[in-house]
Amino acid sequence: MKIDTIDLGERPVMLAPMEDVTDPAFRLMCKRMGADMVYTEFVSADALVRSVSKTEQKLNISDEERPVAIQIYGRDVPTMVEAAQRVEQARPDVIDLNFGCPVKRVAGKGAGAGMLRNVPLMLEITRAVVDAVHLPVTVKTRLGWDESSKIIVDLAERLQDCGISALTIHGRTRAQMYTGEADWTLIGEVKRNPRMRIPVIGNGDIDSAERAKECFERYGVDGIMVGRASFGRPWVFREIKHYLQTGEPLPPLSVEERMETLRRQVEDSIRLLDERRGILHVRRHLAATPLFKGIPNFRDTRVAMLRADTKEELFRIMEEAGGMLTSR
């Protein structure tokens, strides 16, 4: 599969953009674990144009994580164009337009999935951004606003006509948010449309290697995107890639191997940010990882991780948790 000239190989597996999750250290760890492409947290076009420091920091990418996409969202043409041009200066491989975020503070203001209620504006923004930058532009969106307006099959063609290089579809409507099951049938219908020439990437509920293989085979997508299943579990990419290549499950990593992966993520987060911000970012991943959920009084351990503010303190809590796992 190719996005413009970027060759991602056969059946690529990508890390989905997730706010407060896909920070630089997590992206780098997922890349090491086999992710074929990674995406930043989404970036507010309005905040970027206003030069908000916290937003500008989201543009920090490293060559180690390439190919990498920076995703932006907004609700008007001039702001999105200017934001895309600023993003281009950060030298990502791809600029991705977010027309799928369902949260109220984004979609409720007409951005993200809110664009599904104003398709002419969505298309105008897409066309204008494609014309304004030299990088490949892609789009991530949903099936439609709600059950009665699943417009993705027609919308996919219209977005393609705007000049995008690939389309990612989350198999839910905005009304569903992240509840219920993702519906891949319409994703498959988009892919089977003979008029579609660009890669179609599927997203939603891919939480295992077996499910990843099923989505490729049943729905014919060019690539898949893994979101929440990677949170605190970056080795899911290794598991999926191994299964796609061999048809056999990868022997599970030992507790110590998984602990070492998480420790390295902590080190990377501190190196790429600083100790205070690095710990702030990474402790959420550690508190959410399924690795620790089998230990007694996990809630107390989780709270301790979320309160840790130094590397030494965090590593001590992790060691204690790991010791409880290996002694079981």
N, C-alpha and C positions, 0 to 999 in steps of 0.2 A: 504494500500500500504506500502511496506517495501523497504527501500534501505539497502541491506544487513540485519543487525539485527535492524535497526532503523525503528520503526513502526510509520508511520505518519497518521494512521487511514484511514477511507474511504474518497475518493474524496478530497485529500489534496490540499490546495491552498498555493502557495509559492511566496515569494518575489524574483523577478528576479534580477540577478546581474546587476548593472548599475554604470558606472564610474561617479564619482562626485555626486552620489545620495545615494547609499546604504552604507552610513557611519554608525558608531556604534549607534548613537542616532536614526537615522531613522529606522535601523533594529530593534532596541529595541521597538520603537513605533509600528511598523507593527506587531511585535510579540504580543504585548499587545492587538492589535486590531484583532487578530485571525489568522495571518499568521502561517501556520503549519511548515514552514521551511524558513530560510532566507539565503541570499548569500551576501558575501562581494563584494565590488568593485573588478574588476579584477586586478590581481597582475602580473607585468612583471617579468618573470623568470630571464631575463638578469639583471634587476635592483636588484632583490632579491639576486642573486648570488654575485653581486658586493657590497652588503650590503648598498644600498642606503637608507638613514634614512627614507625618506618620504615613500618609498615603504614598509620598514619593519613595519612602523606604521599601515599599512593596515592589518597586521596580528593580531592586537589587537581585541580580542573577549571576550565576557563575558558569564558566565554561564546563565545569565538571558535570553539570546537570543537563547539558544540551542533548537533544533538542528540547527547548522549553518555550512555552507559550505564556504571554502575559494577557490576562483577560480583563476587559474593561466593561463598565455598564454606565448607562446614562439615558437621558430622555429627550435630547434635542440634537439636531444635526451639527450646528457649529461647535458645541462643546465636545461632542464625540469625535469630531474631526480633529480638533486641536489636541485632545487627549491622545488620540491614536498617533499623531505626529510626535508628541512628546514620548510616548512609549517606544516609538521606532528608534529614538535616540538611545534608548537603553539596550538596543541590539538583541531583542529576543529573536527566535527563529520564526515565530508566528504571533499574530495579534488575533485574539479570540474575542468575539462580541457576545456578551451575556444577555440573552433574551429568555432566560429560564429561571432565574432566582425567584422563588415564590414568597419570600418573607415580606411582611407587610410594609416595613420601612423602605423597601425597594419597589416591589410590585405595586404597592398601594399608591406610589407616587408616579406610576406610569413607566418605570424603568424595569429591567429584568423581564420577568414573565408578564409584567404589565403591558409590554409591547404586543402581546398576543391579542389585546383588545384594540390595538391601533396598528394593524398590519401595514397600511400605506406609509406610516412614519417609520416603522421597522425597516421597510424596504428602502426608504429614502436614506436613512442613516447608513444602512449596509452599503448601498451604492456609493455614497459620498466617502465613506471611510476607505473602501476599496480603491477609489480613484485618487485618494489623498496620500496614500503610502505606497512604498515599494515592496513591503513584506507581504507574504501570503496572509490573507484574512479568512478566518473561519468563524462559524456561528455555533453556539450551543443554545438549544431551546427545548420546549416541551411539546406534548401532543396537541395542546390547545389550552384555553382558559379553564374550561370545565367539561363535564361529560357531554353536554349538548353542543360543544363547539370544538371538536377534535379536527383541526384544520391542517394537520401536519403534512398530509400527502400533497395537497396543492401548494402549501407554503414552501415546502422543500424545493419544488421546481422554481418558484418565484425567487427564493433566496439564491439558488444556483444562477439564475439569470442576472443577478446583481454582481456576479463575478467572484463569489467566495470559492475557496479552494477545498473545503471539506465542511460537513455538517454533522454535529453531534446531537442526538435526540435522547432526552430523558423520557422514559416510558410512562410518565404520569402527566396529568393536567396540573395547572396551577392550583385548582381547588383542592386537589389531593395533598398538596404540600409533599410530605415524605411518608404519608400513611398509605395503607393498602398495598397491593402488589403492583409492581411495574408491569405495564401491558406492552409486550414486545411485538404484538401482531402488526400494529401500524408501522413500527420501525421496519419490520420485514417488508411491508407493502411499499414503503418508500424505496427500499433497496431494490425491490423487484421492478420498480417503474422503469421501463426501457429508456425513458427520457432523462433519467438521472445519470450524469457522467462523473460527478465528483464522489469521493469516498463518503460513505455513510457509517458513522460510529454510533454504537448503541451504548446506553447507560441506564442503570437502574437495577438494583438488587443482585448484582454479581458479587456473591459472597463466598464462592468456592471455585476450585479448579474445574469441577464437573459442570457447574452452571456456566462457566465461561465457555467451555467447549460446546455445550448445548446451544448457546446463543450464536456462536459462529456457524454451527452446522444447520440449525433449524431456521434461522432468520437471514443468513447469508451476509451479515454485516462485514464491512471491511476491517473494522477495528472495534475494540470494546474499551470502556472507561470504567475504572473501579473507583468508587468513592468511599462510603462509610466503612466498608469492610477492611479498608487499609488503615483506619484510624487506630493507632497503637499496635498495628500488626503489619508492618511494612513487608514482612516475608511472604505475604499473600501473593506478591508478584512472582516470586521464585516458584511458589507452588503451582501457580497457573501456567507459567511458561514451561515448566517441566512436564506438566500433564499434557499440554498442547503438543509438545514435541515427541513425547514417548507413549502417551496413552496410559501411563502408570502414575499412581500417586507418589509424590516425593516423600521419602521417609521424614517424619516430623523432626524439626530441629530440637535438640536437647534444651532443657531449661537454661543451661549455662550459655549455649549458643544464642538463644533468644535474649538472655540478659545482656550478653556482650553487644548484641545489635542495639539494644536500647541505651546502653551506656555510651556507645559510639554516637548515637543520635544526640545525647546530652552534650557530649564534647563538641560535636559539630555546631550545635545551636549556640553554644557559648562562643566558639571561634568565629562564627559568621555574624553574630550580633555583639553581645557582651554578656557578662555573667548575669546581671539582673534581668535583662530582656530575654536572654537565652533560656534561663530557668523558667521565666514566666511563660514562654511559648511551649517549652517541651514538657512541663509537668502535666499539662492537660492530656498529652498523648499517653504518658505513663499511667495516669489515673484511669484512662479508658481502655488500656490494653487488656485483652482477655487472658493474658498470661497469668495475672495475679488473682483472678476471680475465684480460684479454688481454695485460696488460703483462708484459715479461720479469721473471723473479724476483719474481712476485707474492707469494710466501710471505714474502719479506723485507719487502716493503711492508706486508703485512697485520700482521706481527709489530710493525713500527714503529708502526702505527696503534694497536694494542692497548696499546702501552706509553706512548703520548703522554699527557702530563698537563697541557699548557697549550694554549690555543687557537692561539697562534703556532706551536707545534711541529706541531700537527695540521694546520693550514693549509699549512705548509711541505711536509709529506709529501704532502698532497693535490695541491698545485701540481706537485710533482715527478712524481707519478703521472699527473696530467692531461697534463703536457707529454709524457710518453712515449706516451700514447694519441694525441695530436694529431699527433705526429711520425711515426707509423706510416704 
